[in-house]
Amino acid sequence: MTNQPFQIICEIEPPTRPDLKHVRHQIGTLSKVADTFLVPDNHIGRATVSSVAVAHEVEAMGGRSIACLNSRDRNLLGFRRDLLTAAAYGVDQFLFVYGDKPSSGSRTGELNVRAMIEEVRALPKDSAFTGVRPFRVGTAAALRPLPAWKRAADFMFVQVSFSLEALLRWREANPMDVPVYAGVMVLASETHAQRLAAAIPDIDIPSELVEKVASDRLAGVEATCEQVLQIRDSGAFDGVHLIPVARYREVAARLEHLLS
């Protein structure tokens, strides 16, 4: 763990239409508890407004942002376009991921996360980026042994888990000197639990939590906010990557109360 204060990085829902009103509402609501906002890229395989553009909107509203870029939808030329756009907008933090399975079409196959990191590391020698502040880049880790190349990242997002014990075991087995953020997500419904179980390998969703959520729509909010505090108090992580899904209003209100 680094010496920085515990950070809450809130993921926001990017728009699938050319309208930023809902994004602005999320930012305004969550700004009471969020230190930084993560903007997904083509969320769950659907086309969305550019994560770089939304990250710029976050910065314009006085927040800090991390723009997610997936390798699935990019070739090298498209990736350089995104980096140039980010530099022009003053967006300087990225999370590089493989990307969710697209709902239609297929991935380009030209880039992977490792190549994206290597490309960014080479930018100081690129005349097109002369005078541009160096980008900070992070990547994501499953609850498995960490590949050596991922240690070149500036920060690490750990897979969503509903088990503090599983997160602590992973952290102990994978020491590193960069900031590490544990993934936590609000469980919204039984159907949501089924989708997560199908999408995330080895995830353990407690059956008692699923039962509580089935009878109380706010049970997932309560459990997630308590998990945030448990992770903070463990001292093992530099912060959390918090995914409130559609419950962002309730999460903001509950966390503000718990943290006050």
C-alpha positions in Angstrom: 0.0 0.0 0.0 1.2 3.5 -0.8 1.1 6.5 1.6 -1.8 8.3 -0.2 -5.2 8.8 1.5 -7.8 6.1 0.9 -9.5 6.9 -2.4 -13.1 6.2 -3.6 -13.1 6.0 -7.4 -16.7 5.9 -8.6 -17.7 4.4 -11.9 -20.4 6.3 -13.8 -22.7 5.1 -16.4 -21.7 6.6 -19.8 -24.5 7.7 -22.1 -25.6 5.6 -25.1 -27.2 8.7 -26.7 -25.7 12.1 -27.5 -26.9 13.7 -24.2 -24.7 14.3 -21.2 -27.5 15.4 -18.8 -27.5 12.0 -16.9 -23.7 12.0 -16.7 -23.7 15.4 -15.1 -26.3 14.3 -12.6 -24.2 11.3 -11.6 -21.1 13.5 -11.2 -23.0 16.1 -9.1 -24.6 13.5 -6.9 -21.5 11.3 -6.3 -19.1 14.2 -5.9 -19.9 14.3 -2.2 -18.2 10.9 -1.7 -16.0 10.4 -4.8 -12.4 11.4 -5.1 -12.2 10.4 -8.8 -14.6 9.2 -11.5 -14.0 6.3 -13.8 -15.6 6.6 -17.2 -16.2 3.2 -18.9 -15.6 2.6 -22.6 -18.4 1.2 -24.8 -20.0 -0.1 -21.6 -21.0 -3.8 -21.6 -20.4 -4.1 -25.3 -22.7 -1.2 -26.4 -21.6 2.0 -28.1 -21.4 5.0 -25.8 -20.2 8.6 -26.0 -16.4 8.6 -25.9 -14.9 8.0 -22.5 -12.3 10.7 -23.2 -15.1 13.2 -23.9 -17.0 12.3 -20.8 -13.8 12.4 -18.7 -13.3 15.9 -20.0 -16.8 16.8 -18.8 -15.9 15.5 -15.4 -12.8 17.7 -15.3 -14.9 20.7 -16.5 -17.2 20.1 -13.5 -14.2 20.3 -11.1 -13.7 16.5 -10.6 -10.8 14.2 -11.4 -11.3 11.5 -14.0 -9.9 8.2 -15.3 -10.9 7.4 -18.9 -11.3 3.7 -19.6 -10.0 2.5 -23.0 -10.6 -1.0 -24.2 -8.3 -2.8 -26.6 -11.2 -4.7 -28.2 -12.5 -1.8 -30.3 -9.2 -0.2 -31.4 -6.4 -0.5 -33.9 -3.2 1.5 -33.4 -4.4 4.5 -35.4 -7.6 4.7 -33.4 -5.7 4.4 -30.1 -3.3 7.3 -31.1 -6.4 9.4 -32.0 -7.7 8.9 -28.5 -4.4 9.8 -26.9 -4.2 13.0 -29.0 -7.7 13.9 -28.1 -7.0 13.3 -24.4 -3.9 15.4 -24.6 -5.9 18.2 -26.2 -8.6 18.0 -23.5 -6.2 17.7 -20.6 -7.3 14.1 -19.7 -4.2 12.4 -18.3 -5.3 9.2 -16.6 -6.4 6.0 -18.2 -7.5 2.5 -17.3 -6.6 0.0 -20.1 -8.8 -3.1 -20.3 -9.5 -5.9 -22.8 -13.2 -4.9 -23.0 -16.6 -6.6 -22.6 -17.8 -8.9 -25.3 -19.6 -6.8 -28.0 -23.3 -7.1 -28.4 -22.8 -7.1 -32.1 -19.9 -7.3 -34.5 -16.4 -8.4 -33.4 -13.2 -7.0 -31.9 -10.5 -5.6 -34.2 -7.8 -8.0 -32.8 -4.9 -5.5 -33.5 -4.3 -4.2 -30.0 -4.0 -5.7 -26.5 -3.6 -4.0 -23.1 0.1 -4.8 -23.0 0.7 -3.1 -26.3 -1.3 -0.1 -25.2 0.8 0.4 -22.1 4.0 0.1 -24.2 2.7 2.6 -26.7 2.1 5.2 -23.9 5.5 4.6 -22.4 7.1 5.4 -25.7 5.2 8.8 -26.1 8.0 11.0 -24.6 10.1 10.2 -27.7 7.2 11.1 -30.0 7.4 14.7 -31.3 3.6 14.9 -31.6 3.4 14.7 -27.8 6.2 17.2 -27.0 5.2 19.3 -24.0 2.3 17.0 -23.0 2.1 15.9 -19.4 2.9 12.2 -19.1 -0.1 10.0 -18.9 -0.8 7.8 -15.9 -2.1 4.4 -17.0 -3.6 1.6 -15.0 -4.8 -1.9 -15.8 -7.1 -4.5 -14.2 -6.3 -7.7 -12.4 -8.4 -10.8 -11.8 -8.1 -12.6 -8.5 -5.3 -14.7 -9.8 -1.5 -14.5 -9.9 -0.5 -11.2 -11.6 1.3 -11.4 -14.9 4.7 -9.6 -14.7 4.0 -7.2 -17.5 1.1 -5.7 -15.6 3.5 -4.4 -13.0 4.5 -1.7 -15.5 1.2 0.1 -14.8 0.9 3.1 -12.6 -2.1 1.8 -10.7 -4.1 -1.4 -10.5 -7.8 -2.1 -10.4 -8.7 -5.5 -8.8 -11.7 -7.5 -10.0 -15.0 -6.9 -8.3 -15.4 -9.3 -5.3 -18.0 -9.6 -2.6 -15.5 -11.3 -0.3 -13.1 -9.2 1.8 -11.1 -12.4 2.5 -10.6 -13.1 -1.2 -9.4 -9.6 -1.8 -7.0 -9.7 1.2 -5.6 -13.1 0.0 -4.9 -11.7 -3.5 -3.3 -8.6 -2.1 -0.9 -10.6 0.2 0.0 -12.8 -2.7 0.6 -9.9 -5.1 2.7 -7.2 -3.4 3.4 -4.0 -5.4 4.4 -0.4 -4.8 1.7 1.3 -7.0 -1.8 2.2 -5.8 -4.2 -0.8 -5.8 -8.0 -0.4 -5.8 -10.3 -3.1 -4.8 -13.5 -3.6 -6.9 -16.8 -3.4 -5.2 -20.2 -3.4 -6.9 -23.8 -2.8 -5.7 -25.9 -6.0 -6.3 -29.1 -4.7 -7.7 -31.2 -7.8 -8.1 -31.2 -11.6 -8.4 -31.0 -11.2 -12.2 -28.0 -9.0 -11.8 -26.3 -11.6 -9.6 -26.9 -14.2 -12.3 -25.3 -12.0 -15.0 -22.3 -11.3 -12.8 -21.8 -15.0 -12.1 -21.9 -15.7 -15.8 -19.5 -12.8 -16.7 -16.8 -12.9 -14.0 -14.8 -16.1 -13.5 -14.5 -17.4 -9.9 -16.7 -14.6 -8.4 -18.4 -15.7 -5.2 -21.7 -13.9 -4.5 -23.0 -14.8 -1.1 -26.4 -16.5 -1.4 -27.7 -14.7 1.7 -26.9 -11.3 0.0 -28.9 -12.5 -3.1 -31.8 -13.4 -0.9 -31.7 -10.0 0.9 -31.6 -8.1 -2.4 -34.6 -10.1 -3.6 -36.7 -8.8 -0.8 -35.1 -5.3 -0.2 -33.9 -3.2 -3.2 -31.5 -1.3 -0.9 -29.8 -4.3 0.7 -27.2 -4.3 -2.0 -26.4 -0.6 -1.3 -26.0 -1.3 2.4 -23.7 -4.3 1.8 -21.5 -2.4 -0.6 -21.1 0.6 1.6 -20.2 -1.6 4.5 -17.7 -3.4 2.3 -16.1 -0.1 1.4 -15.5 0.7 5.1 -14.1 -2.8 5.7 -11.6 -2.5 2.9 -10.6 0.9 4.1 -10.2 -0.3 7.7 -8.1 -3.3 6.5 -5.3 -1.0 5.4 -4.5 -3.4 2.6 -5.7 -1.2 -0.3 -5.3 2.4 -1.5 -8.9 2.7 -2.2 -11.9 1.1 -4.0 -13.3 1.1 -7.5 -16.9 1.5 -6.6 -19.6 0.6 -9.2 -23.0 1.8 -7.9 -24.9 0.8 -11.1 -28.3 2.5 -11.1 -28.2 3.0 -7.3 -25.8 5.9 -7.4 -28.2 8.3 -5.5 -28.7 5.8 -2.7 -24.9 5.0 -2.6 -24.0 8.6 -2.3 -26.5 9.3 0.5 -25.4 6.2 2.5 -21.7 6.7 2.1 -21.9 10.3 2.9 -23.6 9.3 6.2 -21.1 6.6 7.0 -18.1 8.7 6.2 -19.3 11.8 8.1 
